Amino acid sequence: MPRKIIHIDLDAFFCAVEELHNPALRGKPFAVGGRPETRGVVASCSYAARRRGVRSAMPMARALRLCPDLVVVPPRHRAYSEASKKVMALLRLVTPLVEQISIDEAFLDVSDLPEPGETIGRRMQAQIRDGLGLSSSVGVAANKLVAKIANEVGKKASTGAKPPFAITVVPPGEETAFLSPLPAGMLWGVGPKTAARLAELGIHTIGGIARWPEDDLIRRFGEHGRDLSRHARGVDERPVVTEREVKSISQEVTFARDVSDDSALERTLRGLAAKVGRRLRKADLAGKTVKLKIRWTDFTTLTRQVTLATPTDQDDEIAAAALSLLAKVRPPGKTVRLIGVGVSGLGPPLRQLSLWEAGSERSRHLQEAIDALHEKYGQGVIQRGVQSTDK
């Protein structure tokens, strides 16, 4: 029997949460994101703003040029996280087979439930709307790939000033026919570069990919060509995964104004390392590889990494590795637009037995006390001191 997979996506999620907090925003063009003077971007925008040309990931300055009366709302990530948890808890009452793929998006495998997927999807939409005040759109198909694309098609078909609240169903056996007329760029794995190469072959639709000889796609694109051929025909056997392994933890910041001051960059890196360390400890993880990301003013972006002798979840060790990488890659005085720190190669932390070494139980207890203060009073309540190297 074919599977019944549902893809659910909350409509303009951040904006919907803001409207619950401030009903006066309803019907108005507004965007959640950073201020234009801080190089902010649009994280989410209302449907009234979308009708004026505003889009997610757009620089806020450009959004304001397109829509001068746009209301800019600063993000409240804790509120979005809490709302997301409530939605996911509701979905798990439908089935335990829920794969959350972002804060506002999930797959459900409802193959074992007797009702049609469309009936289940409509009931979920109503429960989320009536119980939480949030609108959602749904795609239903026999696999994850087609369910997600179906949802995208349904949402795009709505052009009004209200959330789409769409539901799009692709019956089993009709996957290829459904996908065929859609633009090639809507297929998973077709980014701008792949789309350009396909266009050179005269392929502009998913159906065009499906009709192209698979052997030739493999010759041109390697194993990715095999995936393109299978996906274009609506073939996707991936299961719904209820738990996903965390592969890396990172933090980055884009400066409001480009920074060339060495001390300011060091303070920023240490602050980012502290946030990464705190997230590692909260997840009871440690990592062996520390990565530095840096972007110059011309938008050239570099990444460098170093592998440590033992895994760490300690702020100072992460910061020291990142600062060492910074010293190697950045000429003195060179101006920086963005900087970030990440840790990968994650696993359980190794517990040290020494009472005095960094990473020991004594150091760990101190770090846990600092974490508790940050959790209760905020990040700025206490900071580790940095020993001066001045003589």
N, C-alpha and C positions, 0 to 999 in steps of 0.2 A: 504494500500500500504506500502511496506517496506520502511524504511528510507534510505537516501543516506548520509552517514557520510564519511568525508575525514579526514585523519590524515596526517599532513604535518610536516616534520622534515628537518631542514636545514642541509646540509651535511658538517660535520667538520666546524661548523659555525665560531668559533673563528679564525681558520686557514684561512678560506675563507676571512674574513674581513682583516686579516693581509696581505694576498696576494694582496688584492685591494690596501692596503697602500704601500706595497713593492712588486711589481711584480717579483723581483729577487728571491723571495722565491718559486715561482711556480715550481713544479716538484722536489723540494728538500725535504729531510727528515727533518722536523722541528716540534717543539712542543711548544705550549703556556703553560706557567706555571712558577713556582718559580725555582730559582737556586738550584742545588743539595746541596750546602753548607748551604742553609737555610732550608733544609728539604722540598724543594719544591716538588710538585707533578705535573703530566701532566694533565692540564685542557682540552686540545684538541691537537690532533696531525694530521699531514698531512697523506694522504693515502700512500705516499712514505715511511713515517716513520712506518705506520702500517704494511707494507710488511716486515719490519725488526723486527717485534715483539713488537713495542711500542704500548701501549694502554692508554686510559684515566684513571685517578686515580692511575696510576703507579708512584711510587717514581721516581723523575727525575734522581736520581743517578743510579737506575737500568736501566732506559731508555737509559742513556748514555753508560752503559756497553753493552747493546744490540746493540746500534747504535752509535759508537764513533764519527761519523761525524754529529751527530744530532745538529741542530741549535736550541738553546733555546731562545725563544722570550718572554719577559715579557708581562703579560696581560695588555690590555688597555680597562678596563671595560666600560668606557664612550663611546668608539667607538662601542663596541658590543651592548650596550643599544640603541644607536642611530640607528644602522642598524636594530635591532630587531623592533623598533618602525615603521620604514619604511615598513618592511615586513608585520607587523600586520595591518597597515593602508591599504596596498594593498589588504590583505585578506578581510578586511571589506568592500571593494568595491564589492567583490563577493557576500557576504551575511553578514548581521549584526550578524548572529548566529555563532560567533567565540569564542571559549574557549581557551585562551592562557594558556598552562600548564607549560611552562618554557620559557626561553629567546629565544629558537630556535625551539619551538614545539607548535602546536595548533591543535584543532579539529574544523571542520566546518560542520554544518548541511545544506546541499544543497537540502534537500528533496523537497522544493517548486520550485526549478529551473527545467525547462523542459528537459535540456540536460542530458545525462548519466553522472554519477559521474566521469568516466574515462576521458571524454572530458573536463569537468571542471577542473579536476586535472592537465591534461597535459597543459591546457591553463595557469593555475596558475604558474606551473613550468616555462613555457616560459616567462611569465611576470616578475617573480622574477629574472630569469637569464638575460633577456635582459634589464630590467629596473634598476636592482640593482647589477648585476654581481655576484649573489649568486646561488649556486646549491642547489636543494632540492629534497627530495624523498617523495613519496605519497603512502598511503594505502587507498583503497576505499572498504567499506563494508556497511552492514545494521546497524552496531552499533559500538560504540567506541572501545570496546575490540578487535573485530576482525580487525577493520581498523588499529589499532596500531600494532597488531601482524603481519598483512599483510605487513606493512611497514618495520618492523624489518626483516622479511623474505626476502623482496626484497633487502634491503641494504646488508644483509649478503651474498646474491647470487653474489654480485659484489666483486671481489678480485683484481681488477686492481689498478694501481697507480693513477687513476683519480676518482673524486667523482662519486658515483653510478648513480645519477640522475634517480633513479628507480621509477617505478609505478607498484603497485601490486593490482589487483582487485579480490575480493571474491564475486561472484554473490550471491544474496539472495537465501537461501535454501541450499547453499553448505558450510555453516560455519563448521558443524561438520566434514565433509570430509576433509576440508582444515586443520583444527586444529589437526586431529587425529594423524598423524605421527610425529608431532613436539615434541621436548623434553618437559617434564613436567615443567621444570624451565622457559619456555617461557610464561607460563600462569600467569596472574596477581594473586597475592596472594600466589604464590609458591616461597618462599625464600629458602635458604639453609636448614633450619631446617625442613620445611614442605617437601622439596624434599627428605631429608634423611628418613623421616618417610614413605613417599610414596614408596621409594625404598625398605624399609623393607617389604612392602606388595607386592613387585614385580611390582610396577607401575613406569614406566619410561617415558611414553609418555602422551600427553594430551588425546589421545584416550583411554589409560588405565584408566585414571580418569573417563572419560565419561561412560565407560562400568562398572565401579565398582558400586555396589548398593548404591544409595544416602543415604538410612537410615544408612548404616554402616559408611559412611563418616561423617554423622552428629554425630553418636555415638563416633567416634574417634576424630573429630576435632571441635565439637560443631557447631554453626551456620556457622562458616567458611567452614565447610564441605559441607553445602548446596550451598554456593557460588562457591566452587570448582566444584561441580557437574554441576551447571548451566553454569558456565563459560566454562567448558570443552566441553559442548555441543553448545557453541557459543551463549548463551543467555545473553544479556546485555541490559537492558531497560533504562539505565541512560541517561538523556538528556544532550545536549550540554549546559553548564552553561556559560553565558556571563559575569557574575560578580562573583567574589569569595571573600568570607569574609576572611580578614586577622586575623589569630588566635594568632600569636605571632610575635615579632620582637626581633632579637638577633644579637649579634656580638661575634666573638671569634678569638683567635690568637694562632697559634702554634709557640713557640719560636725557633729561630735558634739554640740556646743552652739552655739547661735546666736551669731554674731560681730558686734560693733558697732565694734570697734577698727579705726581707719583703717590703722594700720601692719600689723596682722595680715592685713587684706584685701589690702593692697598686696603683702606677702610671698607670700601665696597665689597672687595673680594672676601674679606674676613666676615662681613655681614652675610654674604651669600653662603659661604661655607658653613656658618652657624645654622642657617636655615636648613641646609641640606643635612647637616649632622642631626639636627633635631628631628627631621622627618625619618631619617634612618633609625634613630633610637626608638621613635614612636612605633615603627613597623618591626622592631627587633631584628634589624638587618645591619650588615656591614659590607663594605665593598673594597675591592683591591685596586680598581682603576679610577684615577681622578682625571677628569677632562676639563680643559679650559676652552671656552668659546669667546672669541673677540671679534668685533666688527669695527673697521676703521670708518672714517667720515665719507669715504667714497663707496661705502657699502660692501667692500671686500670683506668676506667673513672667513676666519681661520679657526680651526680646532686643533688642539694638541692634547696629548694624554700621556700619563705615566702610570706604570703598574707598581704598586707598593709591595714590600716584602710580605706583609700580613694585612688582612682586611682591617678596616677601621670604620668607626662611626663617630670619631672624635673631631670636633670643630678645628682644633689647632693643627692636627695632622692633615686634614683636608685643605685647610688654608695654606699651610706650608708648601704642599705639593702644587697647589694652584699658583701661588706666588712665584715658585721656582719656574713653572712653565711660562708665566707672564714675563719674567726677566729674560728668558731665552728668546721669546717671539717678538717682544715689543722694543723697538729702539727708544732710547731715552727721549722723553718729551713728545712722543708721537701721540696724536689725539685719538681718543676712543669714543665711539658712538654707543656700543653695546658691549656688555661683558657678562659672562656666565660661568657657573661652576657645576659640574655634574659628577656623580659617582656611579660606576657600574661594576659588573662582576659581583653581584650581590649574593649573600648567603648569611647564615646565622653568625653573630659576632663571636670572636674568640675571647674567652675570659682569661685575663692575665692573673697570675698569682702574686707577682711582686707588689709590694705596698707602695712603691715610690715611682715606678716608671709611668710615663704617659700611657693611658689606656688601662692602668691598673684599677683594682676595685676602689681604691681611695679616690682616684681621679674620676672614676665612673660615678661614684656617689655624689661628688661635687657637681658633676655635669647634670645628674638627675635632679639635684636641688635647684640648679639654675633653670632647667626645663620646667619644673613645677612653678617657679616664680613667673616665667614667661607665659605659661598657660593661664595663670590666674590674673596677672596684672598687665600683660602685653610685652612685646619684644623689647621695648626701650627701658624697662624697669631696672635691668641690671645687665652689664656687659663685662666680658672678660677684659682685663687689662692687657696691654701689649708692652712688653719690655722695650725700653728705648735703647737704641744702639749708639746714641750720642755719648761722647766722652766728656 
